[in-house]
Amino acid sequence: MQYPIPPDVQDLIAAQLATGRYQNEDEVLREALRALQEASDDAAAVQDAIDAWKAGDDGLPLDQAFDLVRKDLVGKPTA
């Protein structure tokens, strides 16, 4: 699918390519879409947790919640 990319977005892509982290525009766009999906999934999980809390679920103690977050972050690249 071909899509005309606006100049401001082209500038953002060029800036990412200049870092040397990506080999081409496709890699930049794939990573951007993956990050967008991850952010969307995270927001949905937060909303689910809020809804559960409002419904009376006490959830996890904070230390256990942080342990789960730390385990999830192990091995993920840092931005």
C-alpha positions in Angstrom: 0.0 0.0 0.0 1.4 3.3 -1.0 0.7 6.3 1.1 1.9 9.9 0.6 3.8 10.8 3.8 3.5 14.4 4.9 6.7 16.4 5.1 6.6 16.6 9.0 6.4 12.8 9.3 9.1 12.4 6.7 11.3 14.6 8.9 10.6 12.4 11.9 11.4 9.3 9.8 14.6 10.9 8.6 15.6 11.7 12.2 15.1 8.1 13.2 17.1 6.8 10.2 19.9 9.3 11.1 20.3 7.5 14.5 21.5 4.4 12.7 19.1 2.2 14.6 17.0 1.6 11.5 18.1 0.5 8.0 15.1 1.9 6.1 11.7 3.7 6.3 9.8 0.4 6.6 11.7 -0.5 9.8 10.9 2.9 11.3 7.2 2.6 10.5 7.0 -1.0 11.7 8.5 0.0 15.0 6.3 3.0 15.3 3.2 0.9 14.7 4.4 -1.7 17.2 4.9 1.0 19.8 1.5 2.4 19.1 -0.1 -1.1 19.5 1.8 -1.6 22.7 0.6 1.7 24.1 -2.9 0.9 23.1 -2.7 -2.5 24.8 -1.3 -0.9 27.9 -4.0 1.7 28.0 -6.7 -1.1 27.6 -5.0 -3.0 30.5 -5.1 0.0 32.7 -8.7 0.6 31.9 -9.5 -3.0 32.7 -7.8 -2.7 36.0 -9.7 0.5 36.8 -13.0 -1.1 35.9 -12.1 -4.2 38.1 -11.2 -1.9 41.0 -14.5 0.0 40.6 -16.3 -3.3 40.6 -14.8 -4.1 44.0 -11.7 -6.1 43.1 -9.0 -5.1 45.6 -6.2 -6.0 43.1 -2.6 -6.8 44.0 -0.5 -5.3 46.8 1.8 -2.7 45.3 5.0 -4.6 45.8 3.6 -7.6 43.9 2.4 -5.3 41.1 5.8 -3.7 40.8 7.4 -7.2 40.7 5.1 -8.1 37.8 6.1 -4.9 35.9 9.8 -5.6 36.5 9.5 -9.1 35.2 7.7 -7.8 32.1 10.4 -5.3 31.4 13.3 -7.7 31.6 14.7 -8.2 28.2 12.8 -5.3 26.6 14.9 -2.7 24.8 15.1 0.7 26.4 14.2 3.7 24.4 
